[in-house]
Amino acid sequence: MKKLADIMVISQPTLYRRVKTLTNFTISEFIRGVRLKRAAELLRSRRYTVQDIAEMVGYNDLATFRKHFVDFYGTTPSTFCNKMLMEKSE
């Protein structure tokens, strides 16, 4: 977060307050959401495995990725991917 605050030329506490005010999320929650939205896009493309996508969005542990994905989308990455496939075929 320090690097981001430095790039934006603001203090870390100011960065935290602004992100919280604008998004109603902490910086960690906001970044996690961005990463998981990117993961969903990659899942929709059906080009990569769930393991590959987890690594592409910055998760070293598949179990943690799966847990965060379920918390965010309410379904596992594999189920999410299968739903997208079924919706395309209809």
C-alpha positions as CSV (number, residue, x, y, z in Angstrom):
1,M,0.0,0.0,0.0
2,K,2.9,2.3,0.6
3,K,4.0,2.1,-3.0
4,L,0.4,3.0,-4.2
5,A,0.3,5.9,-1.7
6,D,3.7,7.1,-2.9
7,I,2.6,6.9,-6.6
8,M,-0.5,8.9,-5.7
9,V,1.5,11.4,-3.6
10,I,-0.7,11.0,-0.5
11,S,-0.1,9.4,2.9
12,Q,-1.2,5.9,3.6
13,P,-3.9,6.9,6.1
14,T,-5.3,9.3,3.5
15,L,-5.3,6.5,0.9
16,Y,-7.1,4.1,3.3
17,R,-9.7,6.8,4.2
18,R,-10.4,7.7,0.5
19,V,-10.7,4.1,-0.7
20,K,-13.0,3.3,2.3
21,T,-15.1,6.4,1.6
22,L,-15.4,5.8,-2.2
23,T,-15.9,2.0,-2.1
24,N,-17.1,1.2,1.4
25,F,-14.3,-1.5,1.4
26,T,-10.9,-1.6,2.9
27,I,-8.0,-1.6,0.5
28,S,-7.5,-5.3,1.0
29,E,-11.2,-6.0,0.3
30,F,-11.2,-3.7,-2.8
31,I,-8.0,-5.3,-4.3
32,R,-9.4,-8.8,-3.6
33,G,-12.6,-7.9,-5.4
34,V,-10.7,-6.6,-8.4
35,R,-8.6,-9.8,-8.5
36,L,-11.7,-12.0,-8.2
37,K,-13.5,-10.1,-10.9
38,R,-10.5,-10.7,-13.2
39,A,-10.6,-14.4,-12.3
40,A,-14.3,-14.6,-13.3
41,E,-13.4,-13.0,-16.6
42,L,-10.7,-15.6,-17.2
43,L,-13.0,-18.4,-16.1
44,R,-15.6,-17.2,-18.7
45,S,-12.9,-17.4,-21.4
46,R,-12.5,-21.1,-20.7
47,R,-8.8,-21.0,-21.8
48,Y,-7.2,-21.8,-18.5
49,T,-7.5,-24.2,-15.6
50,V,-8.7,-22.9,-12.2
51,Q,-5.2,-23.5,-10.8
52,D,-3.7,-21.4,-13.6
53,I,-6.3,-18.6,-13.1
54,A,-5.6,-18.6,-9.3
55,E,-1.9,-18.0,-10.0
56,M,-2.6,-15.4,-12.7
57,V,-4.6,-13.3,-10.2
58,G,-2.0,-13.6,-7.5
59,Y,-3.0,-16.6,-5.4
60,N,-0.3,-19.1,-4.5
61,D,-2.8,-21.3,-2.7
62,L,-5.7,-22.8,-4.5
63,A,-7.7,-23.4,-1.3
64,T,-7.5,-19.7,-0.4
65,F,-8.5,-18.7,-3.9
66,R,-11.4,-21.1,-3.8
67,K,-12.5,-19.8,-0.4
68,H,-12.4,-16.1,-1.4
69,F,-14.1,-16.9,-4.7
70,V,-17.0,-18.7,-2.8
71,D,-17.2,-15.8,-0.4
72,F,-17.4,-13.3,-3.2
73,Y,-19.6,-15.1,-5.8
74,G,-21.4,-17.7,-3.6
75,T,-20.2,-20.6,-5.7
76,T,-16.9,-22.4,-6.5
77,P,-14.8,-21.4,-9.5
78,S,-15.6,-24.8,-11.2
79,T,-19.4,-24.4,-10.7
80,F,-19.2,-20.8,-11.8
81,C,-17.4,-21.9,-15.0
82,N,-20.0,-24.7,-15.6
83,K,-22.8,-22.2,-15.2
84,M,-21.3,-20.0,-17.8
85,L,-20.9,-22.9,-20.2
86,M,-24.6,-23.9,-19.7
87,E,-25.8,-20.4,-20.2
88,K,-23.9,-20.1,-23.5
89,S,-25.4,-23.3,-24.8
90,E,-29.0,-22.2,-24.1
